[in-house]
Amino acid sequence: MARTCERSLSSAVPEPHGHGLRLRAWDPESDADAEAWLRGVRDPDFRRWNTPLRPVTDIDGAREMLRARALDAADGRSVSFRITDADSGTTLGHIGVNQIDHGLKRACVGYWVLPEARGRGVASRSLLLAARWAFGELGTHRMELDHALGHEASCRVAERCGFRYEGTMRGALFQQERRDAFRDAHLHARLATDPEPAVP
């Protein structure tokens, strides 16, 4: 019964596509999806720049996280997409439209790419797709993106996709592997009225 419920939550997530990618729902009951999520959040480069509130250390934790994200999507709080190659269906990473505020028409976006898929513009192409979906289908007016100070690759992705740098937020993120110390973050944002950049 739980499996059917999770699958129905996943099936409700839209599948934006273009730029050689398709954004799909994560399936908490799929071994491949749970393993891909675990690899992504345990990757040293991810851990260098991100310290989640709830660390995921094993496959059961990955499933639990994916189930929680499916429930958030069902409740309209966020939407988590598995970035896949449009032709092969291979999982390349993750992009999420988070902290959706329907009243203020605002949301935040975050993403990561698996090591073997880096250097191919996956983050930029998926960010353009997610933004187009959020501005169009979700009716969002403002999308925010932040990253730890010094994360130059993420900064380039944001600017390439039309997310303008708006300033530095002091002590906005946890330090690497710590939850008792903080670091600064760059804030980027894009409005629905901003022009959509060309595909990088």
Secondary structure, DSSP 8 states (H G I E B T S, - for coil): -HHHHHHHHHHTS---EETTEEEEE--TT-HHHHHHHHHHHHSHHHHHH---SS---SHHHHHHHHHHHHHHHHTTS-EEEEEEETTT--EEEEEEEEEEETTTTEEEEEEEE-GGGTTSSHHHHHHHHHHHHHHHTS--SEEEEEEETT-HHHHHHHHHTT-EEEEEEEEEEE-TT-SS-EEEEEEEEEETTS------
